[in-house]
């Protein structure tokens, strides 16, 4: 197949992307605290990358309780909405499209950044056994162990659903083209899906239908608030994330959820695949089962090359590819891939926190 397929338009829900090279959500931890407010520097960062078929923003809190990382932005206050409006306007003025990724981090959090210093919430009171990112007295990102969570009471869960609904209403007001629900990587929605993290005995635990209930309740709420064609979701249904597996029936559970998502008519399914040494790659058989069950756009992500993306698009198994770290160091990634130009080297020490260095100062092609 010709590599040009990556550079052809693709209808994604309510809009048409000019190409199939998307920018994956990338946590950069540069927001203003207190307030978790996006900065003017973020306006430039996203504007620089507007040639992507779709920018998917960094993960963004739906509430103060949803916060798990110092420096991550929110979308639940008027000040945050006003700051995001400047970002979406910058992307649109540059000819781009942008979705906001919305998350609740659940147990991947720390008491020091929770309202009132309370314990983070989770499906069950089970430690994540991993680390999160806080800030030291000089504002630098530091790694700390996550705090022991408490289990959500059954009557608290509708409030989580409403927080997602409210955040999607704010996304529309802020000028985003779409909203992506973060149900991957071991955060709250994914925690409910996982039998490792979810030991509940009420209607949100036990069977796959019960464990998927919160995710589907959220999808229903946000589709009602905005429209199904404005909603996407990210899943990581195969593999282990933040010490949490998807259970012994991960493929069957994933296919159940994907079937249910398809019934809602959402715009896209964004699959985050294991991209580390020893990670289990998706089988072509699994990909075909996913494709048979989901009629919307499928986005692949996780250590993709253009060759892998081309092959899977040609086979009809994905429709677009999302690049992450390559977009950190190459704001003009679409042009570089089209011209087969060299990519800028990455500087991992500037990935999280800081200012313009390693953020808005990567060079463009001449």
N, C-alpha and C positions, 0 to 999 in steps of 0.2 A: 504494500500500500504506500501511497505517497504521504510523506510527512505533512503535506499541505492539509490533511484532514484536521490536524490540530488547530489550524488557523481558519477553519470555516465556522460560520455562525451556528448557534445552538439556542433553540427556544427553551428557556428555563422558567417555567411558571408564567408569570405576568410580563416577562421581558425577554428580549433576545440578546444573548451574549455574542459579542463580535468574534470571539474565539473560544477554544475549549481549554485554555490554560488559565486555571483559577489560582488565586492566592489563598493558601490554607490559613486558618486561624493561628496566630502566633502570639503567645503571651510575651510581652516585652516589659511590663511592670514600670511604666514611666508616668503614671497618673499622679495627680496632686492629692496629698493627704494633709489634713483630714478632708473628707468629702468625696474621695475617689473620682475626681473630675478629670476628664481628658484635657490635655495641654495644647497650646498653640503649636508646639513642635509635632504633635500627632497629626495636625492638619496637613503639614508638609509631608510627613511620612506616608500617609495614605494617598495624598494627591500624586506623589511621585510614582506610585504603583497602579495608577488608574488604567493603564493599558491592559491589565488582566481582564480576562473575560468576565470574571466576577471576583471582587475582593470579599473575603469573609473575614470580618474583624476579629481581633483578639477576643478571648472569652470575657464576657461582661456580666457583672452581677445583676441579678433581678431584685435584690434586696440587700439591706445591710447584713442580715444573717447569712446570706449566700456567699459572703466574702471568705476566701481562703488564702489569698496571697496579697501581701502588702504591695500597693502600687498598681493593682488591677483596677480597671475602671468599672463604674456602675451605670445603670440606666433606670434609676428609680427615683431620682430627685429632679426638680426643675433645673437646677444648676448643671447637672449632668446632661440633661436633654439639650440645653442651650449650647453646651460645648460640643456635643455630637453634631448638632446642626451645622456648625462650621466645618466639621470634617466631611459630612456627606455633601455639603455644597461644594467643597473643594474637589472632591472626587467627580461629582457631576459636571462641574465646570471644565474639568479635564477630559470629559467624555466617557467616564467610567461608571460602573455600577457597584454597589456595596451592600452586603448583608451584615447584620450584627449577629454574632454568636452569643447566645444567652445561656448562662449557667447558674447553678447552685452547686457549690463545691461539696456540700455535705460534710463528711468526716475528714476531708482533706483540708483542715483548717487548724486554727490555734486560738486559744482563749484570748490572747492579747489583741486580736483583731475582730473578736466577736462583740456584738453590742452588750455592754455591761460586764464584759469579761466572762460571759457564760460559756458553757461547753458547746462545741459544735453539735449539730443535729445529724442524724443518720437513720436508716431503717431500723438498725439494731445497735446496741451499745457494744460495738466491736471495734477495737483500734485498727486504724489503717496500717500502722507499723511502717510508716514512710515519713517523708519530710515535706515541708512546705517552705515558702520564701517569705521572710519578714524583712524589716529594715532596721539597721543599727542607728545609733544616735547621730551619725553623719549622713543618714539617708541611703546608705549602701545596702544592696541586697545581701541577706545572710540566710543560710539554711538552718531550719530548726525542726525538731520532731513534731509531728502533728499531735494534737491533744486528744484525749479519750472523749469520744462523743457520747451523747445521750440519745436514746431512741425517741423518735417522734411519737407523740400520742396520736391515736387514730383521728381525733377531732382537730388536730393541727394540720393534717395533710391537705384538706381543701384550701387552706391559706397559702400553701406552697403553690398550688395550681393557680390561685388568684394572683400571686406575685408574678408568675410567668405571663398571665394574661395582661397584667398592668404593664409589664416591661415591653410586651409586643405593642400595646397601644402607644407607649412612649417611643418605640422604634419607628412607628408610622409617623408620629409627630416630628421626630428628629430628622426625617427625610430619608431613612433607609429604604432600599428597594425590596428587601426581604429580611426575614429573621430565621436564623438557624438555631434549633434546640440542641444543646450539648448533652447528649445521652451516651457519652463515651468516656474512656480514659479513667474510669474509677471515680467519677464525681456523682452527685446525688442521684440523678435519674438512672445512671448505670448501676449504682449501688443497689437500688431497688430491684433491678433486673437480675442481679447476681445472687445465686444461692449461698455464696461465700459470705456476703455482707448482709444479706437479708434473711434473718431467722424469724420473721414475724409470723404470728398465728392468726392475724385478722385477715380482712379481704385484700390486703396488700402483700401477703406473703404466702409461701408454699408452692402452689402450682404456677406454671408459667403464665397462665391467664391472670393470676393474682399479682405476680411479680411485675407484669407488664401494665398493670392497671394504672399506676401513677403516670407513666409515660403517655399512655393513650388518653388519659383524662386531660393532661396538659395539651396534647395535640388538639383534642377536641375544643378546648377552651380558646387556644390561640387562633385556630381556624375560624371559630365563631367571632372572635374579636376583630380579625383582619380578613383573611381569605385563605383557603388552602393553597392557592397558587402563589402566595407570598411566604409560604412556610417550607423550610427544609429541616432535616434532622441529621445529626452525626452519630453514628454507631461504631463501636469497636467490638463486634460480636464474637470474634475468634481470638484466643490468646489471653495472656495475663497482663493486667494493667494495675500499677500501684499496689502490687501484692494481692490482687483480686482476680480470680478466674471468672470465666463465664459459665462454669459448671460442667458436669460430665455430658450434658446434652446440648452443648453450645450451638451446634448447627441447627438442630430441630427447634430450639428456643428462638434462635435468630429468625428462622424462616416463618415461625408463627407471628412474631412481631412485625416482620416486613409485610406479610399478608395483610395484617390489620392496618398498617400504615397506608398501604395501597388503597384500601377501602376509603380512606379519608381524602384521597386525591391530592396529597401534598406534592409540592413541586419537585423536590429532589431528596435523594438518599445519599448521604456522604459517608463512605466507608473508610475508616481509618484502620489500615492493615498493619500487622506486626512488621516493623522495619528494623529490627535489631538482630544481632547475631544470635542464632538459635530460635528466632521467632518462626512460627509455623506459617508458611505462605498459604494463601487461599488456593484451593484446588480449582481447576477449571469446572469440575462438576458442581462445586458449591456456587461458583459464579453463575453458572447456567440456571441453577435453582433460584438464585436471587433474581436474575433477570426475568425468569418466568413468572415471578410473583410481584414484581414492581414495575409499573408501567410508566413511571415518571423518569426523570433524569437520574442517572447513577454517576456519582463522582468517586473516583479512586484516589487514594492518597496513601503515602508511606513508601519512601525510597523508590519512587518511580523514576524511570528514564523515559526519554521521548520514545525510544523504541518499544518499551513495554506498553506505554500508553497507546501508541499507534496500533500495536497488535491487538490490544483488548478492545479498542474502539472499532477496529475493522471487524472483529468477531461479534460486535454488538453487545459485549459484556459490560462495558462502561461507556459513558457518553462524554466525559470530561475528566481531566486530571487536576488535582490540587497539589501545588508545590509549596513547601514550607521554608526550610532553611535557605534554599536557593533564592527565595524572594527577599530574605533579609539582606543579602549582599548584592542583589541584582534587581533594582527597581524597574529596569527595562528588560525583564526576563523574556517577555514575548519576542521582542526584537532580537535579542541574543540567540534564542533558540531558532528563530526563523532564519537568521543569517549564519547559524552554526558558529557563532563567535564564542570566544573564551569567556568563562564566568569569573567574576571577581572572587577572590578568596574570602572566606568567612572568618570572623573574629569572635569566637564563642565567649570570650571574656566580656564582650559588650552586649550579649544577647539580652540580659536582664538588668533593668535599672540603668541609671545614668542619664546622659543628655544626648546631644547630636552625634557624638562619636559612635560609630558602628550602628547608627540609626538612620540619619538623613544625609550622611556624607559619603556614601558609596558612589563611585563614578558611573556615569552613563556612557554608552558608546558615543564616540565622536561622530 
